[in-house]
Amino acid sequence: MSNVVPLRARPAPDAAARETASVVCDLVALAEQLHDIGARSAGLGRPRLETERTIQLLLDAVTSVERALDTITDGGDYTPF
């Protein structure tokens, strides 16, 4: 008797899973970029009200991207592979 376990190759993920993972990756990168832009825009020396409005709009955009991520990933429980 042998205790060697034969290994089988894992099937490649389907195209939809790869595309979903790619979109999730792009959305995460976009949210990070929006955060960075908000931080940079705070130091531009513009009038206070204009700066606050700009940052608020960017934070709203981040919130929208995060909601899209929650939707695509079923609340963060999505594992494509």
C-alpha positions as semicolon CSV with decimal commas, in nm:
position;residue;x (nm);y (nm);z (nm)
1;M;0,000;0,000;0,000
2;S;0,126;0,345;-0,086
3;N;0,065;0,667;0,097
4;V;0,132;0,878;-0,211
5;V;-0,158;1,103;-0,297
6;P;-0,194;1,181;-0,665
7;L;-0,224;1,554;-0,730
8;R;-0,462;1,685;-0,988
9;A;-0,419;2,014;-1,164
10;R;-0,664;2,280;-1,056
11;P;-0,894;2,395;-1,331
12;A;-0,834;2,748;-1,452
13;P;-1,086;3,002;-1,326
14;D;-1,351;3,092;-1,578
15;A;-1,343;3,416;-1,772
16;A;-1,619;3,580;-1,566
17;A;-1,428;3,523;-1,242
18;R;-1,112;3,668;-1,393
19;E;-1,299;3,971;-1,525
20;T;-1,470;4,027;-1,188
21;A;-1,137;4,008;-1,008
22;S;-0,993;4,258;-1,255
23;V;-1,280;4,503;-1,199
24;V;-1,247;4,468;-0,821
25;C;-0,875;4,539;-0,847
26;D;-0,941;4,848;-1,060
27;L;-1,204;4,979;-0,817
28;V;-0,972;4,936;-0,519
29;A;-0,699;5,125;-0,705
30;L;-0,947;5,399;-0,796
31;A;-1,057;5,441;-0,433
32;E;-0,693;5,471;-0,324
33;Q;-0,627;5,730;-0,594
34;L;-0,930;5,934;-0,488
35;H;-0,807;5,933;-0,127
36;D;-0,465;6,052;-0,242
37;I;-0,613;6,325;-0,459
38;G;-0,821;6,446;-0,165
39;A;-0,513;6,468;0,055
40;R;-0,319;6,654;-0,214
41;S;-0,604;6,894;-0,285
42;A;-0,615;6,995;0,081
43;G;-0,270;7,149;0,047
44;L;-0,333;7,357;-0,264
45;G;-0,386;7,681;-0,076
46;R;-0,732;7,740;-0,223
47;P;-1,007;7,916;-0,026
48;R;-1,131;7,711;0,269
49;L;-1,487;7,667;0,143
50;E;-1,368;7,555;-0,200
51;T;-1,124;7,308;-0,043
52;E;-1,392;7,162;0,185
53;R;-1,633;7,123;-0,105
54;T;-1,369;6,955;-0,322
55;I;-1,271;6,712;-0,048
56;Q;-1,635;6,632;0,030
57;L;-1,704;6,556;-0,335
58;L;-1,399;6,329;-0,350
59;L;-1,510;6,148;-0,033
60;D;-1,855;6,102;-0,187
61;A;-1,687;5,949;-0,491
62;V;-1,490;5,712;-0,266
63;T;-1,814;5,612;-0,094
64;S;-1,971;5,535;-0,432
65;V;-1,674;5,323;-0,534
66;E;-1,687;5,135;-0,202
67;R;-2,059;5,068;-0,252
68;A;-1,984;4,933;-0,598
69;L;-1,720;4,706;-0,446
70;D;-1,968;4,581;-0,185
71;T;-2,219;4,506;-0,458
72;I;-1,973;4,325;-0,684
73;T;-1,818;4,126;-0,398
74;D;-2,148;4,041;-0,226
75;G;-2,058;4,245;0,081
76;G;-1,692;4,146;0,074
77;D;-1,754;3,770;0,081
78;Y;-1,650;3,712;-0,280
79;T;-1,355;3,486;-0,356
80;P;-1,316;3,445;-0,732
81;F;-1,051;3,173;-0,728
